[in-house]
Amino acid sequence: MLIKKEQKPIIRSLFDTDTYKLTMQQANFFKYPDVDVEYELNNRDKTYMPPGFGERYQEEIYKMKGLRIPDGGLEWLKGVLPVFKKEYLEYLGDYRFNPDEISVIQTNAPEDNIHIKAKGKAPSSIPWEVPCLGLFELYYQMTGNKGDWSHFTKSTTEKIRLWSEAKIKLIEMGTRRRYSYDAQDYAVGRFAREYPHLLGTSNVHLAYKYGIKPKGTVAHEWPMLHQVLFGTAQANIKALETWREIYGNLLSIVLPDAFTTDFFLKTFTKEWAEWADGGRQDSYDPNIFAKKWIQHYLNLGIDPKTKLVFFSDSLDLWKPIELQKRWSPEIGTGFGIGTFITNDFGIKPLNIVMKLTKVNGQPAVKIPDTPGKRNGDPARAEEVAQEIAELMKN
């Protein structure tokens, strides 16, 4: 009798997540433990999921119930990232995924036929985003859209060679849209061994496995949450104030485009600009962003060479080299490269995100510099965009 070998779970550790999920979870744990939140999948290209996908996906969700921090993991985390407080580490040690917080519905629609939501209190629900996206490894398993592993290994070799020659300082950030766990594991392992300018990886599990730095600060959901709680005019300032209250002068790379970079810079005073190590570019034209960022420092009397622009939007083989050559004489540069490292298989990667959509029952929206990356209820997003336009006039 042939016994079918049980397939390994896709998500195998609570650490198989991005570092910024833990830093934001700690912030929510201390500041917003009773705030209700909802997250929702945005399948930007409306890619059709194969029959049975939803059922397989739900099975993987339930497999996550028993995941825990690996033995010695909390001690390691405290040592490598001493920003975490005792009370939060105790909470994290006891944390378990609750599948009842997840809703998975697959419809008969000809496209965009999978709908996934996470709902619960802010500290307990925030970790769902990354594994929920990571589970789309199932899409590649269940369709004929198979990637070419030979292409992937060769392209990894080429990236390491070219970026090493250019001395590109980078963080691997490819967990959320990776082709598979094995693909990310392979890529991070090779970069850890072979790439001399690696700053670290966003993936906590792989940082732990390969003895490199887990890297991450904050995501768009943090100012989005504050926009609902405190209003559009106060969103960015309240987000910064609360973050600094928890982390002091650490983790101070800011993400300015949740409600457009121009709106952020309007209240990014000299005090805040001196506090922050730099800014992350995650939408719009990177050259325009860098020019605005540098000019803002100059207007405030701050030497841009003491600060950083961290590029992280849709980077490919040559963009980091071109951007570093153009801007490194004027400001420090760094790069967060994700999908291009972990999902370069000669096929089009899924274009999926899972974003905060409600806070205490009220819609949460994102108004970035790239209109195509706008997220949340369209009517509410347009209202907030109009509020921003009015505030920019003052």
C-alpha positions in Angstrom: 0.0 0.0 0.0 1.4 3.4 -1.0 1.2 5.9 1.8 1.0 9.5 0.8 3.7 11.6 2.3 2.2 14.5 4.2 3.3 17.9 2.8 5.1 20.3 5.0 3.2 23.4 6.1 4.1 26.4 4.1 4.5 28.6 7.1 6.6 26.8 9.7 7.6 29.4 12.3 6.2 32.5 14.0 9.5 34.1 13.0 8.7 33.6 9.3 7.6 37.2 9.0 8.9 40.6 8.4 10.7 42.5 11.2 8.4 45.5 11.0 5.5 43.3 11.9 7.1 42.8 15.3 8.1 46.4 15.8 4.6 47.6 15.0 3.0 44.8 17.1 5.0 46.0 20.1 3.8 49.5 19.4 0.2 48.4 19.2 0.7 46.2 22.3 1.6 49.2 24.4 -0.4 52.0 22.8 -3.5 50.4 21.2 -4.3 47.0 22.8 -8.0 47.4 22.5 -8.3 49.0 19.0 -10.2 46.8 16.6 -8.7 46.4 13.1 -9.4 44.7 9.8 -7.0 43.7 7.0 -8.0 42.7 3.5 -6.3 41.2 0.6 -5.9 43.4 -2.5 -5.3 41.3 -5.6 -4.1 44.2 -7.7 -4.0 42.4 -11.0 -7.2 40.5 -10.2 -5.4 37.2 -10.9 -7.7 34.2 -11.0 -7.1 31.5 -8.4 -7.5 27.9 -9.4 -10.4 25.7 -8.2 -9.8 24.4 -4.7 -7.4 27.2 -3.8 -9.5 28.6 -1.0 -9.9 25.2 0.6 -6.2 24.5 0.5 -5.5 28.0 1.8 -7.8 27.5 4.7 -6.1 24.2 5.5 -2.7 26.0 5.7 -4.2 28.7 8.0 -5.3 26.0 10.5 -1.9 24.4 10.3 -0.5 27.7 11.8 -2.4 27.3 15.1 0.5 25.6 16.8 3.3 27.8 15.6 5.5 29.3 18.3 8.8 31.2 18.7 11.7 28.7 18.4 13.7 27.7 21.5 16.1 30.5 22.3 14.4 32.8 19.8 13.4 35.4 22.2 16.8 35.7 23.8 18.3 36.0 20.3 15.8 38.6 19.3 16.4 40.7 22.4 20.1 40.5 21.7 20.1 41.4 18.1 17.3 44.0 18.3 17.4 45.5 21.8 14.3 47.6 21.1 11.9 45.1 22.5 10.7 45.4 26.1 10.2 42.6 28.6 6.4 42.8 28.6 6.1 42.6 24.9 8.6 39.7 24.6 6.5 37.8 27.2 3.4 38.5 25.1 5.2 37.3 21.9 6.4 34.1 23.6 2.8 33.2 24.4 1.4 34.4 21.1 -0.4 31.9 18.9 -2.2 32.5 15.6 -6.0 32.3 15.9 -7.5 31.0 12.7 -11.0 32.4 13.7 -9.6 35.8 12.9 -9.3 34.9 9.2 -12.1 34.7 6.6 -11.3 33.0 3.3 -13.9 33.1 0.5 -13.4 31.8 -3.0 -16.1 32.7 -5.6 -17.0 31.7 -9.1 -16.0 35.0 -10.5 -13.9 34.9 -13.7 -11.2 37.0 -12.0 -10.3 38.3 -8.5 -12.1 35.3 -7.1 -10.4 35.0 -3.7 -11.2 37.3 -0.8 -9.3 37.2 2.5 -9.8 39.2 5.6 -8.2 39.3 9.0 -10.1 40.8 11.9 -9.3 41.3 15.6 -7.5 43.5 18.1 -4.5 45.4 16.8 -1.8 43.4 18.6 -3.2 40.0 17.8 -4.2 40.7 14.1 -1.1 42.6 12.9 1.0 39.4 12.3 -1.4 37.9 9.8 -0.4 40.1 6.8 2.9 38.4 6.0 2.0 34.7 6.3 -1.3 35.4 4.5 0.6 36.6 1.5 3.3 33.9 1.9 0.6 31.3 1.6 0.1 32.3 -2.1 2.9 29.9 -2.7 -0.1 27.7 -3.3 -0.9 29.6 -6.4 2.4 28.5 -8.0 1.9 24.9 -6.7 -1.6 24.6 -8.1 -1.3 26.2 -11.5 0.7 25.5 -14.6 2.5 28.8 -14.0 5.6 27.1 -12.8 8.8 29.0 -12.4 12.2 28.0 -13.9 14.5 27.2 -11.0 17.6 27.3 -13.3 16.7 30.9 -14.3 16.3 31.8 -10.6 19.7 30.4 -9.6 21.5 32.0 -12.5 19.8 35.4 -11.9 20.8 35.2 -8.2 24.4 34.7 -9.3 24.2 37.7 -11.6 22.7 40.0 -9.0 25.3 39.1 -6.4 28.1 39.8 -9.0 26.8 43.1 -10.3 25.6 44.5 -7.0 28.8 43.5 -5.3 30.9 45.3 -8.0 28.7 48.4 -7.5 28.9 48.1 -3.6 25.1 48.3 -3.3 24.1 48.3 0.4 20.8 46.3 0.5 18.3 44.7 2.7 16.5 41.6 1.4 12.7 42.3 1.7 11.1 39.6 -0.3 8.9 37.6 2.1 5.5 38.9 1.1 5.6 38.1 -2.6 8.1 35.3 -2.7 7.7 32.4 -5.1 8.1 30.0 -2.2 9.7 29.6 1.2 12.5 27.5 -0.4 13.2 30.3 -3.0 13.6 32.9 -0.3 15.7 30.5 1.8 18.0 29.8 -1.1 18.4 33.5 -2.0 19.0 34.7 1.5 21.4 31.9 2.2 23.5 32.8 -0.9 23.4 36.5 -0.1 24.4 35.8 3.5 27.4 33.8 2.4 28.5 35.6 -0.8 27.4 39.2 -0.7 29.7 41.6 1.3 27.3 44.6 1.4 24.2 42.8 2.8 22.7 44.9 5.6 20.3 42.1 6.6 17.0 40.6 5.8 13.5 41.6 6.7 12.6 38.0 7.4 13.2 37.2 11.1 13.3 33.4 10.7 16.0 33.6 8.0 18.0 36.2 9.9 17.9 33.7 12.8 18.9 30.8 10.6 21.8 32.5 8.8 23.1 34.7 11.6 22.4 38.0 9.9 20.6 41.1 11.0 16.7 41.3 11.0 15.9 44.7 9.5 12.7 46.7 9.5 11.0 49.7 11.1 7.5 50.7 10.1 4.9 50.2 7.4 2.1 52.3 5.9 -0.5 50.9 8.3 1.0 52.8 11.2 0.1 56.3 9.9 -3.1 54.9 8.4 -4.2 53.8 11.9 -3.4 57.3 13.2 -5.3 58.9 10.4 -8.5 57.1 11.6 -7.8 57.7 15.3 -6.7 61.4 15.1 -7.8 62.7 11.7 -5.9 63.5 8.5 -4.2 66.7 9.7 -2.6 64.9 12.7 -2.0 61.5 11.1 1.7 61.9 10.3 2.6 63.8 13.5 0.8 61.5 15.8 2.4 58.5 14.1 5.8 60.0 14.6 5.2 61.0 18.2 3.9 57.7 19.2 6.8 55.9 17.5 9.4 58.0 19.1 7.7 57.6 22.5 8.3 53.8 22.2 11.6 53.6 20.3 13.4 56.9 21.1 16.1 57.6 18.6 16.1 54.0 17.2 14.2 52.7 14.2 14.0 56.2 12.7 13.9 55.6 9.0 10.5 57.2 8.2 8.0 56.1 5.5 6.5 59.4 4.2 4.1 58.4 1.4 1.1 57.0 3.2 -0.7 60.3 2.4 1.8 61.6 -0.2 5.3 62.6 0.4 4.5 66.3 -0.1 2.0 66.2 2.7 4.4 64.5 5.0 7.2 67.0 4.3 4.8 69.9 5.2 5.1 68.9 8.9 8.5 67.2 8.8 10.1 70.0 10.8 13.8 70.5 11.6 13.2 68.7 14.9 11.8 65.6 13.2 14.3 65.7 10.3 17.2 65.8 12.8 15.7 62.9 14.7 15.1 60.7 11.7 18.0 58.8 10.0 16.3 59.2 6.6 13.3 58.3 4.5 12.2 55.3 2.6 11.0 55.8 -1.0 8.2 53.3 -1.8 6.2 54.9 -4.6 6.4 57.4 -7.5 9.6 58.4 -9.3 12.6 57.6 -7.1 14.6 60.5 -8.6 11.9 63.0 -7.9 11.6 61.6 -4.4 15.4 61.9 -3.8 15.5 65.4 -5.1 12.6 66.5 -2.9 14.1 64.8 0.1 17.5 66.4 -0.4 16.0 69.8 -1.0 14.0 69.6 2.2 17.1 68.9 4.2 18.8 71.8 2.6 15.9 74.1 3.3 16.1 73.1 7.0 19.9 73.7 7.1 20.7 70.0 7.5 23.5 68.4 5.5 21.9 65.7 3.4 25.1 63.7 3.4 24.4 63.0 7.1 21.1 61.4 6.1 19.8 58.5 4.0 17.4 57.8 1.2 16.3 54.2 1.2 14.9 53.1 -2.1 12.4 50.1 -2.0 10.0 50.4 -4.8 10.0 48.0 -7.8 13.7 47.6 -8.0 15.3 45.5 -10.7 18.9 44.6 -11.7 20.0 48.0 -12.9 17.9 50.5 -11.0 19.9 50.3 -7.7 23.1 50.8 -9.6 21.8 53.8 -11.5 20.2 55.4 -8.4 23.3 55.0 -6.3 25.5 56.5 -9.0 23.1 59.4 -9.3 22.4 60.2 -5.7 25.3 58.9 -3.5 27.4 62.0 -4.0 24.6 64.0 -2.4 23.0 61.8 0.2 23.5 58.3 1.7 21.7 55.6 -0.2 20.4 52.1 0.7 18.1 49.7 -1.0 15.3 47.3 0.0 14.9 44.7 -2.7 12.1 42.1 -2.4 10.2 40.4 -5.2 13.1 40.7 -7.6 15.2 38.6 -5.3 12.7 36.0 -4.2 10.4 35.7 -7.2 12.6 36.0 -10.3 11.6 32.8 -12.1 10.9 34.0 -15.6 7.2 34.4 -14.9 5.1 37.4 -13.7 4.9 37.4 -9.9 1.6 37.9 -8.2 0.8 41.6 -7.5 -0.8 41.2 -4.1 -0.8 43.1 -0.8 -2.8 42.8 2.4 -3.5 46.2 3.9 -5.3 47.7 6.9 -8.8 48.6 5.8 -10.7 49.4 9.0 -9.9 50.8 12.5 -12.7 50.6 15.1 -15.1 50.0 12.2 -14.0 53.1 10.3 -12.4 52.8 6.9 -8.6 53.2 6.7 -7.0 54.3 3.5 -3.6 54.8 1.9 -3.0 57.8 -0.5 0.5 57.2 -1.8 2.4 59.1 -4.5 1.6 56.4 -7.1 -2.2 56.4 -7.7 -2.2 52.7 -8.6 -1.0 51.9 -5.1 -4.0 53.6 -3.5 -5.7 51.3 -1.0 -9.0 51.1 0.9 -12.6 52.2 0.4 -12.5 54.3 -2.8 -15.1 56.9 -1.6 -13.2 57.4 1.7 -9.9 57.5 -0.1 -11.2 60.3 -2.3 -12.4 62.2 0.8 -9.0 61.9 2.4 -7.3 63.0 -0.8 -9.5 66.1 -0.8 -8.7 66.8 2.8 -5.0 66.6 2.0 -5.4 69.0 -0.9 -7.1 71.5 1.4 -4.5 71.1 4.1 -1.7 71.7 1.6 -3.2 75.1 0.7 -2.7 76.3 4.3 
